[in-house]
Amino acid sequence: MKNVLKGLIICVAILMVLNIAASSYAQDPAKKLGRGVANILTGWVELPKNIYDTSVEDNPLSGLTIGLAKGLGMTIVRTGAGVYETVTFPFPIPEGYAPVLEPEFVFKGK
């Protein structure tokens, strides 16, 4: 039992170190590919996210109208950016493999 606990603590420590290191490295083709695939798969989340955000910021009616319009537009933009980054991942365009859309993922802050 003690060995299992030690192994679990070591695994958690390694994961924490890797998580810290992952956020501090420069952009590269693999990160660009991952970002592109993630945006293709999660682009649709922009629709409910924008409806919710607009409803909270303004009111539910705005959420169902303006939020819906923003969500539809951002769904197309985010999915399109994902396709673009997936297709062009081997090439450093934009310079240094920088993201073409900010925030780079739908679940990041504004």
Number of C-alpha atoms within 10 A of each C-alpha: 6 7 8 9 10 11 12 12 12 12 12 12 12 11 12 12 11 11 11 10 10 10 8 8 9 10 14 15 18 13 17 27 21 15 21 28 20 19 26 21 13 17 23 18 17 24 19 17 19 23 23 20 16 22 18 12 10 13 12 16 12 18 23 16 14 17 24 20 16 17 25 19 14 20 23 16 16 28 21 16 22 29 19 16 28 21 14 17 20 14 14 14 14 11 9 13 21 17 20 16 13 11 12 19 17 20 11 8 8 6
